[in-house]
């Protein structure tokens, strides 16, 4: 996976005041519904300002990106108007595309520069509109048309043309945390007000539904996330017609969480075979002490919300052994102990409605992709009539 980051840069003028700028930034975020707080522990997002006495003062935030025209409009145009200057955005999309926008409200300038391609990015480069910022437009145009292994590498040539300091174009929260910007950084913190008036029960769901079948002797991993209120205690259950006679059993079962850490936190599980009140046999384990994180707050920017949800995910890793004909029957349940009705369930064929429909769609998909590493499924291997 490539690199995603976004930042923006404000061109200083003779009248420019850093203190005024930082105060205006705070005002801008508060107008969007965020509340200023004093520490990172209380914050939902951060805003960092980088100033080392150069032409541009730079800003990045884990709550701001410029992946849409609307985000450029809502953040950059007010700043350009307020400080009567140029505002430059730099965004990188999975290392496939580097996109720069130049805004000047007074002069009516809206210019774009793009390196590489990304499906959602439809803007085209307009190098001629960068006149006044870039001296050598033909060279600038040539740099934009080059092929790069990683699109952000173009910043090595573009930054001097824009009078950005070394690494200034890469300014982002990830590199701040890695101490790549040891000096000149001032960080502000904001939170999203909690508008929930009453406690919600936990409600588990699967952020992505895995459509790859389990294999005998190979570990599988299925994850869940909470879309309700925080809670304590979760149970794991495997159900299916393979349990009663132990046609399939599971080894190396472990519960994983804290996805944003390396290594993740893990809890080994010992599954117990038990019979439910309705006579169904299951493999079962509880983690009563696990604190189920609450849902991501409403109102967070899209990318920040994705990051926060990733942190809150938890899952089960397991390796099936036994009768391969029963693999499609493997059904996994994540059950919040304080609200069993808020459970979520995974079985690979459920989204297709039947095992037969799943196999047909699975084979059709992988045949089109021509992948030699994926084995196509046969009906007879699962005792299914064609």
Buried (B, 14 or more C-beta within 10 A) or exposed (E): EEBBBBBBBBBBEEEBEEEEBBEBBBEBBEEBEBBBBEEEEEBBBBBBBBBEEBBBBBBBBBBBBBBEEEBBBBBBBBBBBBBEBBBBBBBBBBBBBBBBBBBBBEEEBBBBBBBBEBEEBEBEBBBEBBEEBBEEBEEBBEBBEEEBEBBBBBBEBBBEBBBBBEEBBBBBBEBBEEEEBEEBBEBBBBBBEEEEEEEBEBBBBBBEEBBEBBEEEEBBEBBBBBBBBBBBBBBBBBBBEBBEEEBBBBEEBBBBBBBEEEEBEEBEBEBEEEEEEEEBBBBBBBBEEBEBBBBBBEBBBEBBBEBBBBBBBBBBBBBBEBBBBBBBBBBBBBBBBBBEEBBBBBBBBBEBEEBBEBBBBBBEEBEEEEEEEBEEBEBEEBEBEE
